[in-house]
Structure formats: structure tokens, C-alpha cells
Amino acid sequence: MSDPHFGTEQPEVMRALAALVQAERPSALVLSGDITQRATRARGGRGRAVVDRLAGPRLLAIPGNHDIPLFALSTRLLAPYARYRSAFGQALEPVVDSPDFLVVGVNTTRWYRHENGAASPQQAERVARRLAQGTARQLRIVVVHQPVAITREEDRKNLLVGREEAVRIWAQAGADLVLGGHIHLPFVVPLHETAGVLARRMWCVQAGTAVSTRLRAGAPNSVNLIRFEGEAGERRCTVEQWDCAAGGAPFRRARVHTLALDANAEATAR
């Protein structure tokens, strides 16, 4: 899920999301930024309390641009992530490592950028080294806030700075998916067809806004449920987009993407 913008959440959508999580019981919750509408301690605490009620055994959260104070200029300059860390912990680039999946978070926000973000060469290399430590069985996922691909020209200004080199390096290291948010528009794009020559098949998976009133025209509140089959033979995963219509309706499966994946190399020494 992405962009809940706590402070603008809709109670009926929150209830519907809780019901979906209870029914599906995901093994991990990935939260790709803009957890708060304004990075206040109260809204951060509210977001953490809600996420704790939703999360299963594992949680990975990264900050978005809204999770850095906008109007508290001294805090933005001197301690931009202090409020985020008080709610979600010290790690800005957390990792979740399980037998079936390896998920690596990337902090793409910058205190000196208002909306758009960046992945530095150092970040790209650090993420690649961690991906390369994954096992042959694992689904390998990178999580960013700003998108590495778009479907509408109007979103070009929101593309992640440094994405071309980062995507190339992450593909070489075995990444299967790059999850993102920021533009409140859910879609799946084959990066191996749109981002130049890559070392393997890799997919951009974008999430809409999970519970916020900040809806984009034509895109309801939505979350993605990712299922993975990693046994012997051809690897594949499905990305299910679950939408919530207005008026207290439940989340319903709106679209299913079946993604073919390349084989992973054997794990390197840890």
C-alpha cells in the first residue's frame, strides 16, 4: 500500500482495508511512503497505530516527501526525518528477508526537494549488493516512493531522478519488481520493454492511494496484493489490484497481472 496520507484518511475506507487484511492475511505489509499528509508527530503516531493493527508478521515502511515537515523549516533543515523516525523507527532503508522474498527499501526523498526524489549512485549500488545476497528461491523487490516509470506524460515531472542507472544496476543484481507510489495511480509496466536493455525481466508496480481523500481522477482508493510462486520450474507472480469504491463498499479485486519472472542465480556468500 502507498500514500495513505494520514490526516486525510476516510474512516469507511479504513474499515474496508482492515477487513481485506483480515481476510487475506498477507505475510508482509509494504508501505511505500507519504504515510502522513503533514509530517506532524500526531499524524505519525496515528499512522503507526493504524499500521500496527494492519501489519502481519513483517512490515517495511519508507518515507515519502509528505513525511518531511514542510512548514517547520528548522526541523526540515536540521532533523528532516526525526518525526518519521519517532513513529516508524530509525531505519530509512529497511530490509525484509524471508524464505520466499527479499524486500529492500530505498529512501528516495530529499529535504531540499519539495516533491520529486532521487536515487543516488551510492544508494543504487548499496541496494544492488543487498539484492545479490538473496537466494535463488526469493522474489526480489525494491521499494521506492517516486515512480521509475509512468503511463501518462503529465507525470514525467514526478519520475525518480537517477532511475535509469538504478534500474539497470538492480536488474543485474536480480531484482524482479520495483514498487512505488507518489502519483496515486496504480499500474504495472514491464521495465525490460520500456527502460532500455536490462539483464532480466523486471516490472514496475505502482500503487494508488490506499485510504486518502486525495484521489486522482479515474483512480479509486486501491492497494496491491502480490502473490508469488517460487518453486522449481518457471517463476511467476501475480499482482492483484484491489479497489474500494466510495460509500463504504468493500475492497474488491479489480485487475490481475500475471508476471513472468527470470530465474535467479544461486545466492552469494552472506
C-alpha positions in Angstrom: 0.0 0.0 0.0 1.1 3.6 -0.6 0.2 7.2 0.1 -2.4 6.8 2.9 -1.7 10.5 3.9 -2.9 10.1 7.4 -4.8 13.2 8.3 -6.9 12.8 5.1 -8.0 9.2 5.6 -11.6 8.1 5.1 -13.0 6.0 8.0 -15.1 3.8 5.9 -12.2 3.0 3.6 -10.0 2.3 6.7 -12.6 -0.2 7.8 -12.7 -1.8 4.4 -8.9 -2.1 4.3 -8.9 -3.7 7.8 -11.4 -6.3 6.5 -9.3 -7.0 3.5 -6.2 -7.6 5.5 -8.1 -9.8 7.9 -9.4 -11.9 5.1 -6.2 -12.2 3.1 -3.7 -12.2 6.0 -0.6 -11.1 3.9 2.7 -12.3 5.2 4.2 -8.8 4.9 3.0 -5.2 4.6 5.0 -2.8 2.4 4.2 0.9 2.8 5.9 3.0 0.1 5.8 6.5 1.5 3.6 9.5 2.2 2.3 7.9 5.3 1.2 11.3 6.6 -0.3 14.3 5.0 1.8 16.7 7.0 4.7 15.3 9.0 3.4 16.1 12.5 4.1 13.8 15.5 0.3 13.3 16.0 -0.3 12.1 12.4 2.8 10.0 12.5 1.6 8.3 15.7 -1.8 7.9 14.2 -0.3 6.2 11.1 1.8 3.9 13.2 -1.1 2.8 15.3 -3.2 2.0 12.2 -0.3 0.2 10.5 0.3 -1.9 13.7 -3.3 -3.0 13.6 -3.0 -4.0 9.9 0.5 -5.4 9.7 1.1 -9.2 9.9 4.5 -10.7 10.8 6.5 -8.2 8.8 6.4 -4.5 8.0 8.6 -2.5 5.6 7.9 1.3 5.5 9.8 4.1 3.8 9.2 7.9 3.9 7.7 9.9 1.2 8.0 13.6 0.5 5.0 14.3 2.7 6.8 12.6 5.7 9.3 15.5 5.9 8.0 18.7 7.6 7.0 21.4 5.0 6.4 24.4 7.2 8.6 23.7 10.2 11.7 25.0 8.3 14.2 24.5 11.1 13.1 20.9 11.6 13.1 20.3 7.8 16.7 21.6 7.6 18.2 20.1 10.8 16.3 17.0 11.5 14.0 16.2 8.5 13.3 12.6 9.5 13.1 13.0 13.3 9.3 12.8 13.3 9.1 9.9 10.9 11.7 8.0 12.9 9.8 8.6 16.2 6.9 6.7 14.6 8.5 4.2 12.3 12.0 3.6 13.7 15.5 4.7 12.8 15.9 2.8 9.5 15.1 4.8 6.5 16.1 2.0 4.1 14.8 -1.2 5.9 15.1 -4.7 4.6 12.7 -7.6 5.0 14.3 -11.0 4.3 12.2 -14.2 4.4 12.5 -17.6 2.7 10.2 -16.5 -0.1 11.0 -12.8 -0.6 13.7 -10.2 -0.1 12.4 -6.6 0.0 14.8 -3.7 0.1 13.6 -0.2 0.9 15.2 2.9 -0.7 14.8 6.4 0.8 14.3 8.5 -2.4 13.2 11.7 -0.5 15.5 14.7 -0.1 14.9 17.5 2.4 15.8 20.1 -0.3 13.3 18.7 -2.8 9.6 19.6 -2.4 8.1 16.7 -4.3 10.4 14.8 -6.7 13.0 12.4 -5.4 16.3 10.8 -6.4 18.3 7.6 -6.1 22.0 8.3 -5.9 24.7 6.1 -7.4 25.7 5.1 -3.9 22.2 4.1 -3.0 21.8 2.1 -6.2 25.0 0.2 -5.6 24.1 -0.5 -1.9 20.7 -1.9 -2.9 22.3 -4.0 -5.6 24.7 -5.5 -3.1 21.9 -6.5 -0.8 19.8 -7.9 -3.7 22.7 -10.0 -4.8 22.7 -11.7 -1.4 19.3 -13.1 -2.0 18.6 -16.8 -2.5 17.7 -18.4 -5.8 14.2 -19.0 -4.4 13.3 -15.5 -3.3 11.2 -12.9 -5.1 13.5 -9.8 -5.0 11.8 -6.5 -4.6 13.0 -2.9 -4.4 10.7 -0.3 -2.8 10.9 3.4 -3.7 8.5 6.3 -3.3 8.7 8.2 -6.6 8.0 6.1 -9.7 10.6 4.7 -12.0 8.1 4.5 -14.9 4.9 6.4 -15.9 1.9 5.8 -18.1 0.8 9.5 -18.6 3.1 12.2 -20.0 1.8 14.6 -17.3 3.6 12.6 -14.7 7.1 12.9 -16.3 8.0 15.6 -13.7 7.4 13.0 -11.0 9.9 10.4 -12.3 12.6 9.4 -9.9 15.9 11.2 -10.7 18.7 8.6 -11.3 16.2 5.9 -12.2 17.9 4.8 -15.4 21.2 3.7 -13.8 19.4 2.4 -10.7 17.1 0.2 -12.7 20.0 -1.2 -14.8 22.0 -2.0 -11.7 19.1 -3.5 -9.8 18.3 -5.7 -12.8 21.9 -7.0 -12.9 21.6 -7.8 -9.2 18.4 -9.9 -9.7 15.5 -7.6 -8.9 12.1 -8.7 -10.1 9.9 -5.8 -9.0 10.2 -2.2 -8.2 7.3 -0.9 -6.1 6.4 2.7 -5.9 3.7 5.3 -5.2 3.6 9.1 -5.1 1.3 9.7 -8.1 -1.7 7.9 -6.7 -2.1 5.9 -9.9 -2.0 2.1 -9.9 -0.4 0.3 -12.9 2.1 -2.4 -13.9 4.8 -1.7 -16.5 7.4 -4.1 -18.0 10.7 -2.2 -17.4 12.5 -4.7 -19.6 10.4 -3.3 -22.5 10.5 0.4 -21.6 13.7 1.2 -19.8 16.3 0.1 -22.3 18.3 -3.1 -22.3 18.1 -4.8 -18.9 19.8 -8.0 -17.7 16.4 -9.7 -16.9 12.7 -9.2 -16.9 11.8 -6.6 -14.2 8.5 -4.9 -13.5 7.4 -1.5 -12.2 4.4 -2.0 -9.8 2.7 1.3 -8.8 0.1 1.6 -6.0 -2.7 4.1 -5.7 -3.6 6.0 -2.6 -4.8 3.4 0.0 -7.2 5.4 2.1 -6.8 9.1 1.5 -9.3 11.6 0.0 -6.5 12.7 -2.3 -7.9 10.6 -5.2 -6.7 11.1 -8.7 -9.4 11.4 -11.4 -10.4 7.9 -12.5 -8.4 6.1 -9.8 -10.2 5.0 -6.7 -8.6 4.1 -3.4 -6.6 0.9 -4.0 -3.9 -1.4 -2.7 -1.9 -4.2 -4.4 -1.8 -7.8 -3.2 1.3 -9.7 -4.6 1.3 -13.5 -4.7 4.5 -15.4 -5.6 5.2 -19.0 -6.7 8.9 -19.7 -6.3 9.1 -23.5 -6.6 11.1 -25.4 -9.2 10.3 -24.5 -12.8 9.2 -21.2 -14.2 8.9 -18.4 -11.6 5.9 -16.1 -11.7 4.0 -13.8 -9.5 0.6 -12.1 -9.7 -0.2 -8.5 -8.8 -3.8 -8.1 -7.8 -5.2 -4.5 -7.7 -7.9 -4.2 -5.1 -10.1 -1.1 -5.4 -12.5 0.5 -2.9 -15.4 2.4 -4.3 -17.0 5.3 -2.5 -19.8 4.9 0.0 -18.4 2.3 2.4 -18.1 -0.5 -0.2 -15.5 -3.3 0.5 -12.2 -3.6 -1.4 -12.8 -5.8 -4.4 -10.3 -7.3 -6.8 -10.3 -5.1 -9.9 -7.4 -6.3 -12.0 -4.9 -9.2 -12.0 -1.5 -9.0 -13.7 0.4 -12.3 -14.1 4.1 -11.5 -14.4 6.7 -13.9 -15.8 10.0 -13.8 -14.0 13.5 -14.9 -14.9 15.4 -17.5 -12.9 17.7 -16.3 -10.1 21.3 -17.2 -9.7 22.4 -19.1 -6.6 22.9 -17.0 -3.5 26.2 -15.3 -2.9 28.0 -15.6 0.4 26.3 -13.6 3.2 
